[in-house]
């Protein structure tokens, strides 16, 4: 479990990268959901951001692959440690595709994507999105989202219905 840390306004620093758009595709399953995220990112213009690596947060995500501008990254080009994914060299503007797997039924944190009483739920504030995919999981990183959910209609008949 992540240790809670107090963040004070005096310690605030703007993010090193911003996200323009997010395209999410979920292959929904209670036991093992596949998440594909496509992000369009831009490096912040502050001089201290030049040459900084991209650092994304992720918890209980099984990484499948990473593509930078359509090119599959080798394990030498990134590092996974302590719930962080660090991509060492990125251009000032780029697209990033990440595929990972999560286990909604095993997620008892009630944050991210989880199953409660047989119903899929999401809770992403604050810092819950990192339990869905690797991401700049901060409340000041805003983006436009498109989400696609793919699921077995016989198991998840309520998808697409008005409740």
C-alpha positions in Angstrom: 0.0 0.0 0.0 1.2 3.5 -0.8 2.3 5.7 2.1 0.2 8.9 2.3 2.3 12.1 1.9 1.2 15.6 2.6 1.8 18.0 -0.3 2.0 21.7 0.6 1.4 24.5 -1.8 4.8 26.0 -1.1 6.3 22.7 -2.5 4.2 22.7 -5.7 6.1 22.5 -9.0 4.3 22.4 -12.4 4.4 19.1 -14.2 7.4 18.5 -16.5 5.0 17.2 -19.2 1.4 17.9 -20.2 -1.0 15.5 -21.9 -3.1 16.7 -24.8 -5.2 13.6 -25.5 -5.8 10.2 -24.0 -7.3 7.3 -25.9 -8.2 4.4 -23.6 -9.3 0.9 -24.7 -10.4 -1.6 -22.1 -10.8 -5.3 -22.8 -13.0 -5.7 -19.8 -12.8 -8.9 -17.6 -13.2 -9.2 -13.8 -10.1 -11.3 -13.4 -7.7 -9.7 -16.0 -8.5 -6.5 -17.9 -6.3 -5.4 -20.7 -5.8 -1.6 -20.9 -4.3 0.1 -23.9 -3.6 3.9 -23.5 -2.5 6.2 -26.2 -1.2 9.6 -25.0 -0.1 12.7 -26.8 2.4 14.5 -24.6 4.3 17.7 -24.8 7.3 18.8 -22.6 6.7 21.8 -20.4 8.5 25.0 -21.6 10.4 25.7 -18.4 14.2 25.5 -18.9 14.5 22.9 -16.1 12.4 20.5 -18.1 14.9 20.2 -20.9 16.1 16.6 -21.2 14.1 15.4 -18.2 12.9 11.8 -18.5 9.2 11.1 -18.5 8.1 9.6 -15.1 4.7 8.0 -14.9 3.0 6.4 -11.9 1.5 3.0 -11.9 0.3 0.5 -9.2 -0.5 -3.1 -9.7 -0.2 -2.8 -13.4 1.5 -5.6 -15.4 3.3 -3.9 -18.3 3.0 -5.6 -21.7 4.7 -3.0 -24.0 5.5 0.6 -24.5 5.7 2.4 -27.9 7.1 5.9 -28.4 5.9 7.5 -31.7 5.0 3.9 -32.9 8.3 2.4 -32.1 8.5 -0.5 -29.5 10.8 0.4 -26.7 13.4 -2.1 -25.4 13.8 -2.6 -21.7 17.0 -0.6 -21.9 15.1 2.5 -22.8 12.9 2.5 -19.6 12.9 1.5 -16.0 10.2 0.1 -13.7 10.7 0.6 -10.0 8.7 1.6 -6.9 5.4 2.1 -8.8 7.1 4.4 -11.4 7.8 3.9 -15.1 10.7 6.1 -16.2 11.3 6.6 -19.9 14.8 8.0 -20.2 14.8 9.9 -23.5 11.7 11.4 -25.0 11.3 14.2 -27.6 9.6 17.5 -26.7 6.4 16.3 -28.3 5.4 12.7 -28.9 2.8 9.9 -28.7 3.1 7.1 -26.2 1.2 3.9 -26.3 1.2 1.6 -23.2 -0.5 -1.7 -22.9 -0.9 -3.3 -19.5 -3.1 -5.7 -17.5 -4.9 -5.1 -14.3 -6.9 -7.4 -12.0 -10.2 -5.5 -11.1 -11.5 -8.3 -8.8 -8.3 -8.3 -6.8 -8.2 -4.5 -6.4 -9.4 -4.0 -2.8 -8.1 -0.4 -2.6 -11.5 0.9 -4.0 -9.4 3.1 -6.3 -8.8 2.8 -10.0 -10.9 0.1 -11.7 -12.3 -2.4 -9.3 -15.2 -4.8 -8.9 -17.7 -4.4 -6.1 -20.6 -6.7 -5.7 -20.2 -7.8 -9.3 -20.2 -4.3 -10.7 -17.3 -2.5 -12.3 -16.5 0.8 -10.6 -13.9 3.5 -11.1 -12.5 6.0 -8.6 -9.6 8.0 -9.9 -9.4 11.0 -7.6 -7.0 11.5 -6.1 -4.3 9.4 -7.6 -6.4 6.4 -8.5 -5.7 6.5 -12.2 -2.3 4.9 -11.6 -4.2 1.7 -10.7 -5.6 1.6 -14.3 -2.5 2.4 -16.4 0.8 4.1 -16.1 0.1 7.9 -16.1 1.0 11.4 -15.0 -1.4 10.9 -12.1 -1.7 14.4 -10.8 -4.8 16.6 -10.4 -3.2 19.4 -12.4 -2.6 17.3 -15.6 -5.7 17.7 -17.7 -6.5 16.1 -21.0 -9.3 15.2 -23.5 -10.3 11.5 -23.1 -11.8 9.0 -25.5 -12.7 5.6 -24.0 -13.6 2.4 -25.6 -14.9 -0.6 -23.6 -14.8 -4.1 -25.2 -16.5 -6.8 -23.2 -18.4 -10.1 -23.5 -22.0 -9.0 -24.0 -23.4 -12.2 -22.5 -21.4 -11.5 -19.2 -21.8 -7.7 -19.1 -25.3 -7.2 -20.6 -25.7 -3.9 -18.8 -23.0 -2.2 -20.9 -24.6 0.3 -23.3 -27.9 0.3 -21.5 -29.4 3.3 -19.8 -29.8 2.7 -16.1 
